[in-house]
């Protein structure tokens, strides 16, 4: 049991290392390609790029986008609630819902009222 725990920690640390290396390099390259030319800002080093990436994750949503955090993240909660509501519907309510969804997402001509 203890050995599996150690393997899990190793895999997690390996994943964190890969993410830091890959995303850090991507941020570094994109920043140094665009920001000095467009805005006249200074070029970044690797650890500055990793720090900028970490700061942006903290300020703009954290690790929400990673499905492995908290059992699927917020998307899993939304889907679970939708499945529960669907299961509680009667066949008539389901058909009414389907009728209401027909045409959803289809473009509407300018000046025309939606159906």
NORKA-V48368 format. One record per residue. OMEGA is omega in whole degrees, 0 to 359 (none if undefined). Layout:
omega = <OMEGA;OMEGA>
This chain:
omega = <181;181;179;179;179;178;178;178;179;179;180;180;177;178;178;178;179;179;179;181;184;181;178;179;179;179;179;182;180;179;185;177;189;192;178;182;186;187;180;180;181;177;180;168;184;184;173;178;177;177;177;178;179;178;179;176;180;185;188;169;176;184;182;185;181;183;183;181;178;171;174;177;185;181;179;178;181;181;180;178;179;178;179;179;179;181;181;182;172;178;179;179;178;179;177;178;179;178;179;182;179;180;179;180;178;181;179;179;179;178;180;177;178;182;none>
